[in-house]
Amino acid sequence: MSQIPFHAVRAWLFEAALPFWAAHGVDRAHGGFLEELTPDGAPTACGFKRVRVICRQTYAFAHAAELGWNEGDALSRMGVDYLVKHARTGDGGWAKTLTRKGAVRDATADLYDIAFVLFALARRYRVSRDADVLALMHETLGFVQTRMRGPVAGFWHRLPPSEPRLQNPHMHLTEACLAAFEATQDQRYLDQARELVALFCAHLFDGATLGERFNDDWTRIGGQEGRAVEPGHHFEWAWILAQYQRLSGENVTSQAEALARFGETHGVDAKSAAVFDLIADDGAPLRTSSRTWTNTERIKAWLAIYELTGRDPTPEVSASLRLIFDRYFASARPGAWVDQFDADGKPMVEAVPASIVYHLFLAFAEVLRLEPRLKASAAQTP
């Protein structure tokens, strides 16, 4: 049986990825972090910066600082300062996108982006205890709760409100609230996460599949669009639910297992082990390409199930890591990757998106966090 390559994971993270993105991912001309790079590590012609990406990079560097990578402290502080200077809006919210030079390009209050603001601030606060960061965390959640609350349950995914209602921003807000609670032990964040998990159980998840698009009353929209589901999000929610159970004590193991089981059964290519980008709710493939992030979420999901149940995650985790190293990393400069392949294993894109650093970093950090337990479990297996 293949084993988990802990040494390769650690080496790529600390010797390749973090130095690469610290050297090339910072916008030396205009501040902040670049949206994407060429395969050689140069800035592309991209003329905008998404706030969610700035936040994801801020998170990654803050988490890296917590793990002992010293450069991460200054880089994560820089990320927070850049956000406050350029992305903060006058009503207490956050812009959606900026120009390359840092001017507001789209001031829309977008729940997805704001969730990542909270997520980045939470990790920064966890390692720094900066008072201004804590104040921003409280203000950011307050903005969502007072300005973005929707009918029936949950929140509008943007202001002004528009349909359909979306699952994905709520998933990341749950993730952010759990991170904020873990950083602060403030009950308000766990209470909000509990409300979001209740939304998940009552409306987003039907016991087998996770919907993506909904009507105002949280019924799934009709037609093919309403039936399209993402295996990567099934895996991602499984990991988030495991963190919720760990922090709240509420048992959601059965839901996490069902999500991972559906994703594994219907969303993973039997030959390559690549996680499909999109399938139908009956398991039929709709888009058999595979981006990097869907595979990182498979890793996280089975590690989460291991923590919840003790089930050995080695087959799935080692298969996804092997795929990532042999396909996504193989032809790229150390620290970079090719982000998407078609079903035949042919590259589909050239630019290296900074948005994926967060996915790779978190998955690899989870592998390393559980390394002692996984090795101990393997040693006890006859």
HUUR-V457063 format. One line per field, one symbol per residue. ss: DSSP state (@ for helix, = for strand, . for the rest). burial: + if it has 24 or more other ideal C-beta (glycine too) atoms within 12 Angstrom, else -. A space follows every 10 residues. Layout:
ss->???
burial->???
//
This chain:
ss->.....@@@@@ @@@@@@@@@@ @@@@.=.... ..=..==... ..=....=== @@@@@@@@@@ @@@@@@.... @@@@@@@@@@ @@@@@@.=.. ...=..===. ...===..== @@@@@@@@@@ @@@@@@@@.. @@@@@@@@@@ @@@@@@@.=. ....=..==. ....==.@@@ @@@@@@@@@@ @@@@..@@@@ @@@@@@@@@@ @@@@=....= ..==.....= ..@@@@@==. @@@@@@@@@@ @@@@@@@@.. ..@@@@@@@@ @@@@@@@=.. ....=..=== ....===..= =@@@@@@@@@ @@@@@@@@@. ...@@@@@@@ @@@@@@@@.. .........= =.....=... .==@@@@@@@ @@@@@@@@@. @@@@@@@@@@ ..
burial->--++++-+++ -+++-+++++ ++-++++--- +++++++-+- +-++-+-+++ ++++++++++ +++++++-+- +++-++++++ ++++-++++- --++++++-+ -+-+--++++ ++++++++++ ++++++++-+ --++-+++++ +-+++-++-+ ---++++++- ---+++++++ ++++++++++ ++++----++ -+++++++++ +-++++--++ ++++---+-+ ------++++ ++++++++++ +++++-++-- -++-++++++ ++++-++++- -+++++++++ +---++++++ ++++++++++ ++++++++-- +-++-+++++ +++++++++- -+++++++++ +-----+-+- ++++++++++ ++++++++++ ---+------ --
//
